[in-house]
């Protein structure tokens, strides 16, 4: 669901937004919506951030396995953090 919002911006700001929107083949509304969704002060998850974080989590857990989980193929050295 989405809500319609009306805002007022100075003429020069609108002209900049309109020029950029035209150059990118989008709309002023889409530029403003995109900027709002990227604003970290809003604390909103975005699909891009969700995909990035999911990939980063997977890469991190592969690179740095949890030493509290035992892996019998590594013996005690796996749990202690020492090389075999």
The first five atom37 places (N, CA, C, CB, O) and aatype in JSON, in Angstrom:
{
  "aatype": [20, 20, 20, 20, 20, 20, 20, 20, 20, 20, 20, 20, 20, 20, 20, 20, 20, 20, 20, 20, 20, 20, 20, 20, 20, 20, 20, 20, 20, 20, 20, 20, 20, 20, 20, 20, 20, 20, 20, 20, 20, 20, 20, 20, 20, 20, 20, 20, 20, 20, 20, 20, 20, 20, 20, 20, 20, 20, 20, 20, 20, 20, 20, 20, 20, 20, 20, 20, 20, 20, 20, 20, 20, 20, 20, 20, 20, 20, 20, 20, 20, 20, 20, 20],
  "atom_mask": [
    [1, 1, 1, 1, 1],
    [1, 1, 1, 1, 1],
    [1, 1, 1, 1, 1],
    [1, 1, 1, 1, 1],
    [1, 1, 1, 1, 1],
    [1, 1, 1, 1, 1],
    [1, 1, 1, 1, 1],
    [1, 1, 1, 1, 1],
    [1, 1, 1, 1, 1],
    [1, 1, 1, 1, 1],
    [1, 1, 1, 1, 1],
    [1, 1, 1, 1, 1],
    [1, 1, 1, 1, 1],
    [1, 1, 1, 1, 1],
    [1, 1, 1, 1, 1],
    [1, 1, 1, 1, 1],
    [1, 1, 1, 1, 1],
    [1, 1, 1, 1, 1],
    [1, 1, 1, 1, 1],
    [1, 1, 1, 1, 1],
    [1, 1, 1, 1, 1],
    [1, 1, 1, 1, 1],
    [1, 1, 1, 1, 1],
    [1, 1, 1, 1, 1],
    [1, 1, 1, 1, 1],
    [1, 1, 1, 1, 1],
    [1, 1, 1, 1, 1],
    [1, 1, 1, 1, 1],
    [1, 1, 1, 1, 1],
    [1, 1, 1, 1, 1],
    [1, 1, 1, 1, 1],
    [1, 1, 1, 1, 1],
    [1, 1, 1, 1, 1],
    [1, 1, 1, 1, 1],
    [1, 1, 1, 1, 1],
    [1, 1, 1, 1, 1],
    [1, 1, 1, 1, 1],
    [1, 1, 1, 1, 1],
    [1, 1, 1, 1, 1],
    [1, 1, 1, 1, 1],
    [1, 1, 1, 1, 1],
    [1, 1, 1, 1, 1],
    [1, 1, 1, 1, 1],
    [1, 1, 1, 1, 1],
    [1, 1, 1, 1, 1],
    [1, 1, 1, 1, 1],
    [1, 1, 1, 1, 1],
    [1, 1, 1, 1, 1],
    [1, 1, 1, 1, 1],
    [1, 1, 1, 1, 1],
    [1, 1, 1, 1, 1],
    [1, 1, 1, 1, 1],
    [1, 1, 1, 1, 1],
    [1, 1, 1, 1, 1],
    [1, 1, 1, 1, 1],
    [1, 1, 1, 1, 1],
    [1, 1, 1, 1, 1],
    [1, 1, 1, 1, 1],
    [1, 1, 1, 1, 1],
    [1, 1, 1, 1, 1],
    [1, 1, 1, 1, 1],
    [1, 1, 1, 1, 1],
    [1, 1, 1, 1, 1],
    [1, 1, 1, 1, 1],
    [1, 1, 1, 1, 1],
    [1, 1, 1, 1, 1],
    [1, 1, 1, 1, 1],
    [1, 1, 1, 1, 1],
    [1, 1, 1, 1, 1],
    [1, 1, 1, 1, 1],
    [1, 1, 1, 1, 1],
    [1, 1, 1, 1, 1],
    [1, 1, 1, 1, 1],
    [1, 1, 1, 1, 1],
    [1, 1, 1, 1, 1],
    [1, 1, 1, 1, 1],
    [1, 1, 1, 1, 1],
    [1, 1, 1, 1, 1],
    [1, 1, 1, 1, 1],
    [1, 1, 1, 1, 1],
    [1, 1, 1, 1, 1],
    [1, 1, 1, 1, 1],
    [1, 1, 1, 1, 1],
    [1, 1, 1, 1, 1]
  ],
  "atom_positions": [
    [[0.85, -1.17, 0.0], [0.0, 0.0, 0.0], [0.89, 1.23, 0.0], [-0.96, 0.0, 1.22], [1.98, 1.23, 0.57]],
    [[0.43, 2.26, -0.63], [1.18, 3.51, -0.64], [0.23, 4.68, -0.4], [1.94, 3.69, -1.98], [-0.99, 4.56, -0.58]],
    [[0.8, 5.77, 0.01], [0.04, 6.99, 0.28], [0.51, 8.08, -0.67], [0.2, 7.45, 1.77], [1.68, 8.12, -1.06]],
    [[-0.38, 8.94, -1.03], [-0.05, 10.09, -1.85], [0.34, 11.24, -0.92], [-1.24, 10.48, -2.78], [-0.34, 11.52, 0.06]],
    [[1.43, 11.91, -1.26], [1.93, 13.03, -0.46], [2.18, 14.21, -1.4], [3.25, 12.64, 0.31], [2.75, 14.05, -2.48]],
    [[1.74, 15.38, -0.99], [2.0, 16.59, -1.76], [3.02, 17.42, -1.02], [0.68, 17.4, -2.0], [2.86, 17.71, 0.17]],
    [[4.08, 17.8, -1.72], [5.11, 18.65, -1.11], [5.33, 19.87, -1.99], [6.45, 17.86, -0.9], [5.01, 19.87, -3.18]],
    [[5.88, 20.88, -1.39], [6.24, 22.08, -2.14], [7.76, 22.23, -2.07], [5.51, 23.37, -1.57], [8.36, 22.16, -1.0]],
    [[8.35, 22.43, -3.23], [9.78, 22.68, -3.3], [10.0, 23.95, -4.1], [10.54, 21.47, -3.95], [9.17, 24.31, -4.94]],
    [[11.1, 24.63, -3.85], [11.39, 25.84, -4.63], [11.48, 25.51, -6.12], [12.72, 26.49, -4.15], [11.81, 24.39, -6.51]],
    [[11.18, 26.5, -6.95], [11.2, 26.31, -8.4], [12.53, 25.77, -8.91], [10.88, 27.61, -9.1], [12.56, 24.91, -9.79]],
    [[13.64, 26.28, -8.37], [14.94, 25.83, -8.85], [15.21, 24.37, -8.47], [16.05, 26.73, -8.28], [15.85, 23.64, -9.23]],
    [[14.72, 23.95, -7.32], [14.88, 22.55, -6.91], [14.05, 21.66, -7.83], [14.46, 22.35, -5.44], [14.52, 20.6, -8.26]],
    [[12.83, 22.07, -8.12], [11.99, 21.29, -9.03], [12.64, 21.18, -10.41], [10.59, 21.93, -9.15], [12.63, 20.12, -11.02]],
    [[13.19, 22.27, -10.88], [13.84, 22.26, -12.2], [14.99, 21.26, -12.22], [14.35, 23.67, -12.58], [15.16, 20.53, -13.2]],
    [[15.78, 21.22, -11.16], [16.88, 20.25, -11.06], [16.34, 18.82, -11.04], [17.72, 20.51, -9.79], [16.84, 17.95, -11.75]],
    [[15.31, 18.59, -10.23], [14.71, 17.26, -10.15], [14.13, 16.83, -11.49], [13.63, 17.23, -9.07], [14.32, 15.7, -11.92]],
    [[13.41, 17.73, -12.15], [12.79, 17.42, -13.43], [13.86, 17.11, -14.48], [11.91, 18.59, -13.9], [13.72, 16.16, -15.25]],
    [[14.92, 17.9, -14.5], [16.02, 17.65, -15.45], [16.66, 16.29, -15.22], [17.07, 18.75, -15.33], [16.94, 15.57, -16.18]],
    [[16.9, 15.95, -13.97], [17.5, 14.66, -13.66], [16.55, 13.51, -14.0], [17.89, 14.59, -12.17], [16.96, 12.5, -14.57]],
    [[15.29, 13.67, -13.66], [14.29, 12.65, -13.97], [14.22, 12.41, -15.48], [12.91, 13.05, -13.42], [14.2, 11.27, -15.94]],
    [[14.18, 13.48, -16.24], [14.13, 13.34, -17.7], [15.38, 12.64, -18.23], [13.98, 14.73, -18.35], [15.29, 11.78, -19.1]],
    [[16.52, 13.01, -17.7], [17.78, 12.41, -18.14], [17.84, 10.92, -17.8], [18.96, 13.13, -17.51], [18.45, 10.14, -18.54]],
    [[17.22, 10.52, -16.7], [17.26, 9.12, -16.26], [16.05, 8.33, -16.73], [17.35, 9.06, -14.75], [15.93, 7.13, -16.46]],
    [[15.14, 9.0, -17.44], [13.95, 8.32, -17.93], [13.0, 7.89, -16.82], [14.36, 7.13, -18.72], [12.37, 6.84, -16.9]],
    [[12.89, 8.72, -15.81], [12.01, 8.41, -14.68], [11.16, 9.64, -14.36], [12.83, 7.97, -13.45], [11.05, 10.55, -15.17]],
    [[10.58, 9.66, -13.19], [9.74, 10.78, -12.79], [10.32, 11.46, -11.55], [8.28, 10.31, -12.52], [11.15, 10.88, -10.84]],
    [[9.87, 12.67, -11.31], [10.27, 13.39, -10.1], [9.8, 12.6, -8.87], [9.69, 14.84, -10.09], [10.52, 12.5, -7.88]],
    [[8.6, 12.05, -8.94], [8.07, 11.27, -7.82], [8.98, 10.08, -7.51], [6.64, 10.76, -8.14], [9.28, 9.82, -6.34]],
    [[9.43, 9.37, -8.54], [10.31, 8.22, -8.33], [11.66, 8.66, -7.74], [10.54, 7.47, -9.65], [12.2, 7.96, -6.88]],
    [[12.2, 9.78, -8.18], [13.46, 10.28, -7.61], [13.3, 10.57, -6.12], [13.93, 11.54, -8.35], [14.16, 10.2, -5.32]],
    [[12.21, 11.23, -5.76], [11.99, 11.58, -4.36], [11.72, 10.33, -3.53], [10.81, 12.57, -4.23], [12.22, 10.21, -2.41]],
    [[10.94, 9.4, -4.07], [10.67, 8.15, -3.35], [11.96, 7.37, -3.14], [9.66, 7.28, -4.13], [12.21, 6.87, -2.04]],
    [[12.77, 7.26, -4.16], [14.04, 6.55, -4.06], [14.95, 7.19, -3.01], [14.76, 6.52, -5.42], [15.57, 6.48, -2.21]],
    [[15.02, 8.5, -3.01], [15.84, 9.21, -2.02], [15.32, 8.97, -0.61], [15.87, 10.72, -2.32], [16.11, 8.77, 0.32]],
    [[14.01, 8.98, -0.44], [13.43, 8.74, 0.88], [13.74, 7.33, 1.37], [11.9, 8.96, 0.84], [14.06, 7.14, 2.54]],
    [[13.66, 6.34, 0.49], [13.94, 4.96, 0.88], [15.41, 4.73, 1.23], [13.52, 4.01, -0.23], [15.73, 3.84, 2.02]],
    [[16.3, 5.53, 0.65], [17.73, 5.41, 0.96], [18.12, 6.18, 2.22], [18.57, 5.89, -0.21], [19.23, 6.0, 2.73]],
    [[17.25, 7.03, 2.71], [17.55, 7.87, 3.88], [17.68, 6.99, 5.12], [16.46, 8.96, 4.09], [16.69, 6.42, 5.59]],
    [[18.88, 6.89, 5.66], [19.13, 6.02, 6.81], [18.43, 6.49, 8.07], [20.62, 5.93, 7.06], [18.28, 5.71, 9.02]],
    [[18.01, 7.72, 8.11], [17.29, 8.21, 9.3], [15.9, 7.63, 9.42], [17.21, 9.71, 9.27], [15.3, 7.68, 10.49]],
    [[15.36, 7.07, 8.34], [14.01, 6.54, 8.36], [13.94, 5.11, 8.9], [13.42, 6.58, 6.98], [12.86, 4.64, 9.26]],
    [[15.06, 4.42, 8.95], [15.11, 3.06, 9.49], [14.17, 2.12, 8.74], [14.77, 3.08, 10.97], [13.5, 1.29, 9.36]],
    [[14.12, 2.24, 7.42], [13.29, 1.37, 6.59], [14.17, 0.38, 5.85], [12.45, 2.2, 5.61], [15.14, 0.77, 5.21]],
    [[13.83, -0.9, 5.91], [14.6, -1.86, 5.11], [14.24, -1.69, 3.64], [14.32, -3.32, 5.57], [13.09, -1.41, 3.3]],
    [[15.21, -1.86, 2.78], [14.95, -1.8, 1.35], [15.31, -3.14, 0.73], [15.76, -0.65, 0.68], [16.12, -3.87, 1.29]],
    [[14.73, -3.46, -0.38], [15.08, -4.74, -1.01], [16.57, -4.85, -1.31], [14.3, -4.9, -2.3], [17.14, -5.94, -1.19]],
    [[17.21, -3.74, -1.69], [18.64, -3.78, -1.98], [19.44, -4.1, -0.72], [19.11, -2.45, -2.59], [20.36, -4.91, -0.74]],
    [[19.08, -3.45, 0.36], [19.79, -3.69, 1.62], [19.56, -5.11, 2.11], [19.34, -2.69, 2.7], [20.49, -5.75, 2.59]],
    [[18.34, -5.6, 1.98], [18.04, -6.97, 2.42], [18.89, -7.98, 1.64], [16.54, -7.27, 2.24], [19.45, -8.9, 2.23]],
    [[18.97, -7.8, 0.31], [19.78, -8.72, -0.5], [21.26, -8.61, -0.13], [19.59, -8.43, -2.01], [21.95, -9.62, -0.01]],
    [[21.74, -7.38, 0.06], [23.14, -7.2, 0.43], [23.44, -7.85, 1.77], [23.48, -5.71, 0.49], [24.43, -8.58, 1.91]],
    [[22.6, -7.6, 2.75], [22.84, -8.16, 4.08], [22.76, -9.67, 4.09], [21.84, -7.59, 5.08], [23.53, -10.33, 4.78]],
    [[21.84, -10.24, 3.33], [21.75, -11.71, 3.25], [23.03, -12.28, 2.65], [20.51, -12.14, 2.41], [23.56, -13.26, 3.16]],
    [[23.51, -11.67, 1.6], [24.76, -12.13, 0.97], [25.96, -11.92, 1.88], [24.99, -11.41, -0.34], [26.85, -12.77, 1.94]],
    [[25.99, -10.8, 2.57], [27.11, -10.51, 3.47], [27.11, -11.49, 4.64], [27.04, -9.06, 3.99], [28.17, -11.95, 5.07]],
    [[25.94, -11.81, 5.15], [25.85, -12.76, 6.27], [26.38, -14.13, 5.84], [24.38, -12.88, 6.77], [27.15, -14.76, 6.56]],
    [[25.96, -14.58, 4.67], [26.41, -15.88, 4.17], [27.92, -15.89, 3.97], [25.7, -16.23, 2.85], [28.6, -16.83, 4.38]],
    [[28.46, -14.86, 3.35], [29.91, -14.77, 3.12], [30.67, -14.72, 4.44], [30.24, -13.54, 2.26], [31.72, -15.34, 4.57]],
    [[30.15, -13.98, 5.41], [30.81, -13.85, 6.71], [30.84, -15.19, 7.44], [30.11, -12.79, 7.57], [31.87, -15.58, 7.97]],
    [[29.71, -15.89, 7.46], [29.66, -17.16, 8.18], [30.54, -18.21, 7.51], [28.23, -17.67, 8.27], [31.07, -19.09, 8.19]],
    [[30.71, -18.13, 6.19], [31.63, -19.05, 5.51], [33.08, -18.7, 5.84], [31.4, -19.01, 3.99], [33.9, -19.6, 6.06]],
    [[33.39, -17.42, 5.87], [34.77, -16.99, 6.12], [35.17, -17.14, 7.58], [34.95, -15.55, 5.69], [36.34, -17.41, 7.89]],
    [[34.21, -16.96, 8.48], [34.48, -17.01, 9.92], [33.5, -17.95, 10.6], [34.41, -15.6, 10.54], [32.53, -17.49, 11.22]],
    [[33.74, -19.26, 10.5], [32.8, -20.2, 11.12], [32.76, -20.02, 12.63], [33.18, -21.64, 10.78], [33.73, -19.59, 13.25]],
    [[31.62, -20.36, 13.2], [31.41, -20.23, 14.64], [32.25, -21.29, 15.36], [29.9, -20.38, 15.01], [31.97, -22.48, 15.22]],
    [[33.27, -20.89, 16.13], [34.14, -21.87, 16.8], [33.43, -22.63, 17.92], [35.35, -21.17, 17.36], [33.95, -23.65, 18.38]],
    [[32.28, -22.17, 18.36], [31.58, -22.89, 19.42], [30.89, -24.15, 18.9], [30.55, -21.98, 20.08], [30.49, -25.01, 19.68]],
    [[30.76, -24.25, 17.59], [30.19, -25.47, 16.98], [31.32, -26.44, 16.71], [29.41, -25.15, 15.67], [32.33, -26.08, 16.09]],
    [[31.16, -27.63, 17.16], [32.24, -28.6, 16.96], [32.14, -29.21, 15.57], [32.21, -29.69, 18.03], [31.04, -29.41, 15.05]],
    [[33.27, -29.5, 15.0], [33.37, -30.18, 13.72], [34.29, -31.36, 13.94], [33.88, -29.23, 12.58], [35.5, -31.17, 14.04]],
    [[33.74, -32.57, 14.01], [34.56, -33.74, 14.32], [35.72, -33.94, 13.36], [33.7, -34.97, 14.32], [36.73, -34.53, 13.74]],
    [[35.61, -33.48, 12.13], [36.7, -33.69, 11.18], [37.92, -32.84, 11.5], [36.23, -33.38, 9.77], [39.0, -33.08, 10.97]],
    [[37.77, -31.85, 12.38], [38.9, -30.99, 12.75], [39.42, -31.3, 14.15], [38.5, -29.53, 12.67], [40.39, -30.69, 14.59]],
    [[38.81, -32.22, 14.85], [39.26, -32.56, 16.19], [39.15, -31.4, 17.15], [40.68, -33.04, 16.15], [38.39, -30.46, 16.91]],
    [[39.92, -31.46, 18.25], [39.88, -30.42, 19.28], [40.44, -29.09, 18.79], [40.64, -30.86, 20.5], [40.07, -28.04, 19.32]],
    [[41.32, -29.1, 17.78], [41.93, -27.86, 17.31], [40.88, -26.91, 16.74], [43.01, -28.16, 16.25], [41.04, -25.69, 16.79]],
    [[39.78, -27.48, 16.2], [38.72, -26.64, 15.65], [38.06, -25.82, 16.76], [37.68, -27.5, 14.93], [37.82, -24.63, 16.59]],
    [[37.77, -26.46, 17.87], [37.11, -25.77, 18.98], [38.04, -24.79, 19.67], [36.58, -26.76, 19.98], [37.59, -23.74, 20.14]],
    [[39.32, -25.1, 19.75], [40.24, -24.24, 20.49], [40.77, -23.1, 19.64], [41.39, -25.05, 21.01], [41.37, -22.16, 20.17]],
    [[40.56, -23.18, 18.32], [41.06, -22.13, 17.45], [42.49, -22.35, 17.03], [40.95, -20.83, 18.13], [43.06, -21.5, 16.34]],
    [[43.1, -23.48, 17.42], [44.48, -23.78, 17.03], [44.51, -24.57, 15.73], [45.21, -24.56, 18.15], [43.59, -25.34, 15.44]],
    [[45.53, -24.37, 14.98], [45.69, -25.14, 13.75], [46.01, -26.57, 14.08], [46.78, -24.53, 12.85], [46.65, -26.86, 15.09]],
    [[45.57, -27.49, 13.22], [45.83, -28.93, 13.45], [47.24, -29.3, 13.13], [44.89, -29.78, 12.62], [47.63, -30.46, 13.27]]
  ]
}
